[in-house]
Amino acid sequence: MISGKKIFCKLAGGGPDFSGIRSKEHMENLKTDSVKIQRGGITEEYQVKEKDHGDMIVYDIFRNDHYLLTLSKEGDILFMNFDAADEERQIFKLSFLSQFIDLIKQSH
């Protein structure tokens, strides 16, 4: 993947020059919210980080600085960290995910 660089190509045989493909150099952090979720009688705090990748706004969810998953603004699951500890993966259950999805939809 080429990101944030100018690309120059010249076709063999004297073809035209192609220049100037410019993409966003980095994603932009928009905001971070804390969410408290009741799980098994214990309240746990999660961070929801809203990020603009240029073509899509996504929401990364963390617990104690451990990345867990990424949701789209429509609530679709884009990525899940299956390497997270068993305890942290409990948040992947629909009953818990719906709380994050509700938060995301309320912010728009």
Residue pairs with C-beta under 8 A, 6 or more apart in sequence:
2 21
2 23
3 23
3 24
3 25
3 26
4 22
4 23
4 24
4 25
4 26
6 19
6 20
6 21
6 22
7 18
7 19
7 20
7 21
8 17
8 18
8 19
9 17
9 18
9 19
10 17
10 18
23 54
24 53
24 54
27 51
27 52
27 53
27 54
28 51
28 52
29 49
29 50
29 51
30 50
30 51
30 52
30 57
31 49
31 50
32 47
32 48
32 49
32 50
33 47
33 48
33 50
33 103
33 107
34 45
34 46
34 47
34 48
35 45
35 46
35 47
35 48
35 99
35 100
35 103
36 43
36 44
36 45
36 46
37 43
37 44
37 45
37 46
37 91
37 96
37 99
39 90
39 91
39 96
44 63
45 63
46 61
46 62
46 63
46 68
46 91
46 100
47 61
47 62
47 63
48 59
48 60
48 61
48 100
48 103
48 104
49 59
49 60
49 61
49 62
50 57
50 58
50 59
50 107
51 57
51 58
51 59
51 60
56 72
57 72
57 73
58 70
58 71
58 72
58 73
58 78
59 70
59 71
59 72
59 73
59 100
59 104
60 67
60 69
60 70
61 67
61 68
61 69
61 70
61 71
61 91
61 100
62 68
63 88
63 91
66 81
66 84
66 85
66 88
67 81
67 84
68 80
68 81
68 84
68 88
68 89
68 91
68 92
69 77
69 78
69 79
69 80
69 81
69 91
69 92
70 77
70 78
70 79
71 77
71 78
71 97
71 100
71 101
71 104
72 78
73 104
73 105
73 108
75 101
75 104
75 105
77 97
80 92
81 88
82 89
90 96
91 97
